[in-house]
C-alpha cells in the first residue's frame, strides 16, 4: 500500500500492545511491547526485546495467512521494528482458542494431556477482565449480540472456519520449522467495510510451541511456569522463520 503513514497519539495501552493513531483514520499503528503477563495479570514482568521478536513473528504469520486466504488487519511494517500498520477495527470481545492437542486449561478441566485431536477443536471465551474471561458457548454468543457483537450464525460460522483453517495452516508452517503447534488463541474485529478479519497478534505469547526434536518449550509457558529464558525461546522461533524465508 503506497501511503506515507505517520504515527500520532497513543490511543490504548493494553496488556501486551500499544495502539497509536496515524494520519489516516482507518489505519492504526500496533506496537508490541516488552510487557509480559500471565494469570490475568497476576504475574508480570518486562522481557527486553520481546516486542521486536513478537512483532516480526506475528507480521510474518499474518502475511502467510493472507497469502492463503485468511483476511487479517495487517497492512505493512510500522515506524520501528516492534510495530506494524493495521486496519482499524471494532474488536469483537471474544478470544477464540484453537486446540490441536490437549493442553493448558483444557487438560485441567478434562484430565487429558497431549491428546491429538482429529480436527482443530475451537473454544470461545468472553473477553472481560471483570468477569475473568469465562468460557462461552455458541448458543450464548448468539443469544447476547449486544455483548458479543456477533450478528448471526453465519458470522460465527465464518469465525469458526477462519480459525480452523488458520490452525491447519499454522500447524504446517511450524512443522516445517521443526516445531509442534499445540494450541493458540486469536481475536477478530470488524473493519469499516463490515468485514470480519483476524486481528491482534499471533506470536509465542498466544501460541504453545514445542521443539519437535528436543521437546523444548518455545512459548509463553516459559514465563507462566518459570521454565527458562523467554527471550531465548522466542528468538529460536524467529531464527527458524528467518532461515526458512531465505
RAGI-V574810 format. One record per helix or strand of 2 or more residues. SS is the DSSP state (H for helix, E for strand). FROM is the first residue (numbers start at 1). TO is the last residue. If there is no record, write none. Layout:
BEGIN
ss/from/to
SS/FROM/TO
SS/FROM/TO
END
This chain:
BEGIN
ss/from/to
E/7/13
E/17/22
E/27/32
E/35/38
E/43/46
H/50/67
E/74/77
E/83/87
E/90/91
E/94/101
H/104/110
E/116/126
H/138/143
H/145/148
H/153/175
E/179/190
E/196/199
E/207/211
H/221/224
H/230/245
END
